[in-house]
Amino acid sequence: MKKLVAGIVISFTAVSISSFGAVDGKKIFEKNSCPICHKETKDAIGPSLKTIAEFYKNNPKQLEQFLRGQADPIVWPDRFDMMKTQMGKFRAMSDEELKALIDYMLKH
């Protein structure tokens, strides 16, 4: 009986940590004011998440490098000068936060 109770407690703890401890890419996107320029499906000031995902879906590493300032943009490179001031936000993010953000962006 003690083993059963211990197993239930351990299982519940693991579920709780994975459910509530995960970094939320959508919240990071919103917290950093990304929706001002980037809408989900409609291109606006910046390309939509759908457009970004179409360009980077097969190469998320390239998107990470771009957000870290280590690669040139492949989506709307002619508008990059407008975005430069915002790019510092991404360089300051942890690897976990940036991965969550990229996962969220590429789901569109």
C-alpha positions as CSV (number, residue, x, y, z in Angstrom):
1,M,0.0,0.0,0.0
2,K,2.8,2.4,0.9
3,K,4.4,1.8,-2.6
4,L,1.1,2.6,-4.2
5,V,0.7,5.9,-2.3
6,A,4.3,6.8,-3.0
7,G,3.8,6.1,-6.7
8,I,0.7,8.3,-6.9
9,V,2.5,11.1,-5.1
10,I,5.5,10.9,-7.4
11,S,3.3,10.7,-10.5
12,F,1.3,13.8,-9.4
13,T,4.4,15.7,-8.6
14,A,5.9,15.0,-12.1
15,V,2.7,16.0,-13.8
16,S,2.5,19.2,-11.7
17,I,6.1,20.2,-12.5
18,S,5.7,19.6,-16.2
19,S,2.3,21.3,-16.5
20,F,3.1,24.4,-14.5
21,G,6.9,24.7,-14.8
22,A,7.0,24.9,-18.6
23,V,7.9,28.2,-20.3
24,D,5.0,29.5,-22.3
25,G,6.1,30.8,-25.7
26,K,2.8,32.7,-26.3
27,K,3.2,34.6,-23.0
28,I,6.8,35.5,-24.0
29,F,5.6,36.7,-27.4
30,E,2.9,38.8,-25.8
31,K,5.1,40.1,-22.9
32,N,7.7,41.4,-25.4
33,S,5.1,43.3,-27.4
34,C,5.6,41.2,-30.5
35,P,1.9,41.3,-31.4
36,I,2.2,45.0,-32.1
37,C,4.0,44.2,-35.3
38,H,3.4,40.5,-35.8
39,K,-0.2,39.2,-36.1
40,E,-0.9,35.5,-36.2
41,T,-2.1,35.1,-39.8
42,K,-2.1,38.5,-41.4
43,D,1.0,40.4,-42.5
44,A,1.1,43.9,-40.9
45,I,4.0,46.1,-39.9
46,G,6.0,42.9,-39.6
47,P,5.4,39.5,-41.2
48,S,2.7,37.3,-39.6
49,L,3.6,34.3,-37.6
50,K,2.2,32.2,-40.4
51,T,4.7,33.9,-42.9
52,I,7.6,33.5,-40.5
53,A,6.7,29.8,-39.9
54,E,6.6,29.2,-43.7
55,F,10.1,30.5,-44.1
56,Y,11.7,28.9,-41.0
57,K,9.6,25.7,-40.4
58,N,12.3,23.4,-41.8
59,N,15.1,25.3,-40.1
60,P,14.3,26.5,-36.6
61,K,18.0,26.7,-35.8
62,Q,18.3,29.5,-38.4
63,L,15.4,31.4,-36.7
64,E,17.2,31.0,-33.4
65,Q,20.4,32.4,-34.9
66,F,18.5,35.3,-36.4
67,L,16.8,36.2,-33.1
68,R,20.2,36.0,-31.4
69,G,21.7,38.4,-33.9
70,Q,23.9,35.7,-35.5
71,A,22.2,35.5,-38.9
72,D,20.6,37.8,-41.4
73,P,16.8,37.8,-41.8
74,I,15.3,35.7,-44.6
75,V,11.8,37.1,-44.1
76,W,11.4,40.7,-45.4
77,P,15.1,41.6,-45.1
78,D,14.4,45.0,-46.6
79,R,12.4,45.9,-43.5
80,F,15.0,44.7,-41.0
81,D,16.2,48.1,-40.1
82,M,12.9,48.9,-38.5
83,M,13.2,45.8,-36.3
84,K,16.8,46.2,-35.2
85,T,15.9,48.1,-32.0
86,Q,13.7,45.2,-30.8
87,M,16.2,42.4,-31.4
88,G,18.1,43.0,-28.2
89,K,15.2,41.5,-26.3
90,F,15.9,38.1,-27.8
91,R,19.7,38.1,-27.1
92,A,18.9,38.6,-23.4
93,M,16.5,35.5,-23.2
94,S,17.5,32.2,-21.8
95,D,17.8,29.3,-24.1
96,E,14.6,27.8,-22.6
97,E,12.7,31.0,-23.2
98,L,13.9,31.4,-26.8
99,K,13.1,27.8,-27.6
100,A,9.6,28.2,-26.2
101,L,9.1,31.4,-28.3
102,I,10.4,29.7,-31.4
103,D,8.2,26.7,-30.8
104,Y,5.2,29.0,-30.5
105,M,6.1,31.0,-33.6
106,L,6.5,27.9,-35.8
107,K,3.2,26.4,-34.8
108,H,1.4,28.8,-37.1
